[in-house]
Amino acid sequence: MDERLEDFAGLLRQNGLRISPAELVDAFQASLAVGLEDRGLFRSALRATLVKRGSDAPVFDRLFELYFTGTKDLVDGLQGSLLAALGAEKFNELELEQIAQELARLPMSDATRALVEGRTDELARLLRQATLNVDFRGLQSPLQRGFYARRLLQGVGGTKAETELAHFLAAMKERGFDARKLEVVGKQVSHTLQALEEAARRVADREQKARDPDQQGTVSQKNLATLTPAEVEKMRTVVRRLAERLKARLSRRRKQKRRGQLSVRRTLRKNFRYGGVPVKLVFRSKRPERPEIVVLCDVSDSVRNVSRLMLQFVYTLQELYSRVRSFVFVSDIGEVTHLFKKTDISAAVDLATAGKVINLSANSNYGHALKMFHTTYLGTITRRTTVMVIGDGRTNYNPPNAWVLGEIKRKCKRLVWLCPEEQHGWGFGDSEMLLYARHCTRVESVRSVDDLARVAAELMP
């Protein structure tokens, strides 16, 4: 508990409270004196020892609620035991007895037993213990929530539970259990494991919010990675309007630049009648250039909202380009250009990020995706191509294969990377952004629609 209190005090300091080491010691002693059973008393003890100014009280209250929220409500996705759930699926008594016998033979960990019996109190205890054992001080960005959720899941015993329940299903199959009924059992097991995974995500989400409670502001200033599904839908309209305004502005700019350089010889010839005075200027005709653009989008959990909005933005601007090709990746990479030719932009974006082309359940592996692109698609890159990579550059500690970016940069017109993470987070943990940035023409942090508007106005032709 001492580490949790120290971490909580660090959050208070980040939000403007002045807390000395002596006051933190007082908080330790006060928490020991009052215990943890009475939540209100524990809160009052911390507030009395850590808050000195009345203006800091609302900040303390908000952070306390975020940081010390109970975990029992986080596992509410479980509805009773596995046998009770199968009973509702109209399994007969003999089939339920066979399942119960096989479960009794299965050597189960604490987490597996709690999942099978539907004991939310025991799962809450395991989740609370895992939370105490995970150091969340490195959780500085919403993009890291997936990583910490997986660490929590491992701490609870989720990986072991998945293996043990897989053995249970295999044993039932060997006993000749009805294949259709076994499929129903498998779906219920998957639902149970998914409930535990969702609980771990909620804990990671709560921990991140405690470290960044100030997520207010106008819609265009909100962090794209923190948008709710409803806000993503609203943001689509904002992004479309932004793209349309930018398209009109860039079209006017191109018209103004359509004239080439002054032709001195033709100007002098045309102005002989005026005694050589250049009354009428003649310019060389300039062949309009419409560049190609290739977009590589990371669509893993951590950046999916960002990728959806940026794909929509790029395709709203596609009239400015001779060709737009889009690829999505998590570990493997796949082309989604054809989706935008068959359906409207919004529907195509949904399909591109819905796992129809690649496996979305895999862990992020930038190195593998880049290597696949190099092997399969590098030949399509020309000197007219602008390559745009959208992603946080977090590789899950896999080989980054940054040399691929060097090969792409050598062949293309320019290589731009849009990262939805702030620059001060690059290079920490599994982030390889500092390495990737060396091979790019330009790297920009894009965390809101305002950032996207600023960068697009500078980067678009």
N, C-alpha and C positions, 0 to 999 in steps of 0.2 A: 504493500500500500504506500510505502514511503516514496517509491518511484512515481506512482500515479500522482501523489500530491505535489511532488517536485515538478512533474510535467504540467500539472494544472496551474501551478504558480508561474511557470514559464509562459503559458497562454495568457494569463492575466497581465504579465509584463508586456507581452506583445501588443496588448490592447490598451496600454496606457497606464496600468496600475503600477505604482511604485512599491515593490515588496523586497525587503532586505532579508539576508540570510537568517537574522535573528527572528524575524517575524515568521519565516517559514518553519523554524524550529518550534516556535509557539504553536503553529498550526498542527505540527506532528503531535505535540504533547496534548493539545486539545482534542484531537481526533482519537487518541488513545484513551483519554478520560471519558469521552461520551460514547465511544463505540460507533458501529455502523448500523445497528439495528433500527434506530430511530432516524429516519432520513432528515426530518425537520431539525432535530437537535444537532445532527452532524453538519447540516448546512449552516445553522446559526453559529456553530463553533468556528467554522472556517471563515465565515463573514466577519465575526468579531476580531479574529486575529489577522486577517489579510486586507480588510478594507478600512482605509483611514479617512477618506473623503466621501461625503454624501453623494457627490456626482458620480462616483465610481460604483455605487451600489447597483444601478441597473445593468452595467456591464458585467459585474460579478454574477448577478442573478441569471442573465442570459447564458453565460458560459457554464455556470453550474448545471443548468437544466440540460444543455447540450452534452456536457462531458460526463455527468453522472446519471444519465437516464438509465433506468433499469433495463436488463436484457431479456426479461421474461416476455415482454410484449414484442420482442424482435423475432420470436420463433412461433408466431401465431399462424404460420402457414401450415402447421401440422394439425390434422384433425383426427385425433384418436389413434389407436394402435393400427398396425398393418392388418391384423386379423379382422378388426372391426371394419376397416375400409373394404376388405375383400368380402366380408359378409354382406355389405351393402351392394356388392356386385353380383349377388344371387349365387354365390358358391354354396354348394350343399354341405351338410355336416361332415360327411366323409372326406371331402376335398379339404375342408378347413382343418380337419384332424391330421391329414397327411402333411399339410403345410406347417402346422404347429409342431409335429414330431420332427420334421426336418430342421425347423428353427431351434428346437431344443438340442439337437445334435451339433448345431453350428457353434464353434467357439467364437464368442462375440466380445468385442471391446465395449467400453462404457458407452461410447457414442453410438455404436450399432445397436446396442440393447435399448438405449433411450429412443432411438428412431423407430425401432420395431414396436416398442411398447407405447409409443406416443407420449412419452414423459417429458412434457415441455419444461417442467421445473428442473429436471436433471440436465437437459440440453442447455437451459439458461445458465446453470452452474458451470458447465463445461465451457460455454462461450465466455462467461465472465472470467474464468480462470485463464483462458487463452488470451483474452484481452489484456490481462495483467502481465502476461509473459511476452507480449509483442511491444517493441519499442516504436511508438507512433511519432516520435519526434522528427523523423525524416519525412512524414507525410505533409508536404508543403503545397501540393497541387491537386486539384480534382482528378487530374490525369493519372495519379498514382493510386487511386482507390482500388482499382482492380487488382493490382499487385498486392496490396495489404489485405484485401479480402481473401486472396488465395493463401496468404500466410496464416491468417486467422483460421481458415478452413482446415489447413494442415494441423494447426495447433489443437483444434477441437477433436481431430481424428476423422475428418471427413474422407480423406483419401483411403484410410484403412477401412472405414465403413463401406465405401464403394467397392473395395476389393472383396470384403467378406460377403456382402450381399450378392456380388457376382458369383462367388462360390456357391452360395445358396441356390441361385437360379440354375447353375450348372448341375448341381446335385438333384434338383427337382426334375430336370430334363432327363438325367440318367435313370431315374426311377420310373420313367415312362409317363409322367404327368401329361394330361391333355395339352396339346400344343396351343390351342386357342386360349385355354384358361391360363396357360403359362405366360402367354403374351400379355394378358390382363395383369397378372402378378408383376411382370417386368415393368409395365407402365406405372403401377402403383409404387414400386420401389424407386423408379426414376423420379416420380413426384415427391416422394419422401426426401430423397437426396437433394432435389432442387430446393425444397423448403429450407434445408440447412444452409445451402449455398446462398439463398436470398437473405437469410439471417446474417451471415457473415458480411454480405454486401451492405446491409443496413448499418451494421456496427462500423464498418470502414467509412461509410457516408457520414455517420454521426461524428466520428472522430475528426474527419476533414472539416466539417462545418464548425466544429468547436475551434479549429485553428483559423478559420476564415469566416467569421459570422457576418461580416459586412459584405453581403452580396447584393446590395440594393443598387438603384440607379435606373436610368432610362433603359428601354429595351435595347437600343443600339449600343449601350455601354456594357451590358451584361456579359459575363464570361460565357462564351459559347459552350464550353465543356460542362457548365452547371445547369444548362437549360432543362426544364421538364419537358415531357412529350407535348403538353399543351403549348408551352412557350416555343418549341421548335416549329409547330404549325404556324403560330403568329409570326415567327421570325422569317418564315419563307416569304411572306408578303413583303416584309421589309427588305429582304435581300433582292427580291425580284425588282422592286422599285428602284433600289440603288443601282442595280445592273442596267436597267433601262435608262436612267439618267446618265450614267457613265457612258453608255453606248452612244447616246445622242451627242454628248460632249466630244467623245473621241471621233465620231463621224465628222463633226464640224472641223476638228483639228486636222483631220486627214485632207479634207477639201482645201483648207488653207495651205497645206503643204504640198498640194498636188503639182504646183509649178516647180520646175527644176531650176537649175542655175541660169544666170543671165548669159545670153549668147551675144557677145560683143560684136562679132562679125555680122550677124543677122540684124542686130539693132542698128548698126551704122548704115547698112544697106537700106533698111526700111526708112531711115531718117535723112536720106540724101535730099529730099524735097525741102527739108527744113534747114538746109545748110549744115548738116552734120550734128545739129543739136538733138540730143536723145529725147525727143518728145514722146515717142512710143517705144516702150521696152519690149523686147522679144526674149522669151525664156525657152530653154530647151524643154522639150516634153519629157515628163518624168513618168516612167512606168510604175503604176501603183503596185505596191508589194503587200500581199496578204499572207502573213506568216502562218505556219502550222503551230499547233500547240498539242503537247502530250502531257496528260495529267496522271500522276501516280498517287492514289489516295489510300492511306491507311484507314481501314474500316473496323479496327478492333474496338472493343468496348470503350476504351478510354477516350477515343477521339471520333466516335461514330457521328455524334451530333455535328461536330465541326466539318467532317468530310461531307455529310449530306448537304449542308448549306453551301459549302464551297463548290461542290459539283454543280448545284443548281445555279450558282453565280456564274461559273465558267460557261455553262451551256446557254444561259440567257445572253451571253456576249458572243455566241458562236458565229454570228453574222460578220464579225470583224475578222474572222480567220478563214483561210481557205480550207482548213481541215482541223477538226478536234477529235483526238482519240483519248479515251479514258481507260485506266486500269485500276483495279482495286486489289488490295492485298492485306493479309494478316500474316500468314506464313507462306502460303502459295500466292501467286499473282494471276489474275485473269482479266481479260478485256471485257468491258461493258459498253463499248461504243454502240453496238447494235441495239441496245435497249433504248437509246435515245432516238433512234431512227424509227422505231415502231410505236412508241407511246409518247404522251406529253411529258414535259420535263419533270413535274412533281412525281408522277407515277414511275418514271424511269429511275429517278433518284432512289425511290423506295426499293425498287427491284435490285438496283445496283448494290445497295447496302443491306440486303435481306438474306444474304447467303445463297443466292441462286447460282452464283458462278464459282465461288470458293467456299471453303469450310471456315465459318466464323468462330467455331468453338476452339480452334487451335490457339496456342500462345503466339504472341507477336514474334516474328523472326525477320527483321529487316534484311539481314544478310542473305538469307535464303531467297527472299522475294527479289532482291536486287540481282542476285546471280541468275535466277530464272528469267528476269527481264533481259539481262545481258545475253543469255543463250538464245532466247526466242525472238526478241523484238529489237535488238540493237541495230540491226540492218535497216530499220525503217526511219532512223534518226538522220536528218540532213542538216545542212547549214542554215536552213530556213526555220528549223524547229526550235521552239521554246519549250523546254521541259520543266514542268512544275511538279514538285513533290509536296504533298500535304501529309504531315504526320509529326509525332512528338519525338521520333528518333530514339525511343526506348526499346532496346533489343532483347530484353529478358536475359542478358548476359550471353547471348549467342554471338558468334563471330560477325562483326559488322559488315565485312566485305566492302569497305569504303572505296576500294579501287574501282568498283563498277561505276561510281559517280565520276571518277576521273576519266574513264573511257567515254561516258556519256557527254561530259563537258567538252571533250576533245572533238566530238562529232557535231554537237548541236550549236545553235546560235547563242543560247544562254541557258543556264541551269539555275532555277529559282526554287528555294525551299521555304514553305510557309509553315511555321511551327506554332501550334496552339499553346505552347508553354512559355512562360517568361524566361528571359535570357539568364537570369541569375540561377535558374534550376538546371541549366545545361551542364552536362559533365558530371552530375552527381548521380549516385546509384547506377542504374543500368542505362543512363542516357549517354548516347554517343554523338550528340549534336555538335559538340566542339570538333570532333573528328570529321563528321560529315560536312560541316561548314567550310572546311579547308578546300573542298573540291567543288563548291558551288560558286556561281557568279554572284549570287546575292542570297542572303538568309534574312527572313523577317519574322518577328513574333506577331502573330495575329490571334488575339484572344477575344475580340468583339467585332461587331459589324462596323463600328467606327474605325477600328484598326484595318479591317478589310477594305473600306472605302479609301483610306489614306494610301495603303500599299498599292491597291489596284490603279489608282490615279497616277502613281509613279511608274508602275511596271507596264501597264498596257500600252501598246504601240500607238 
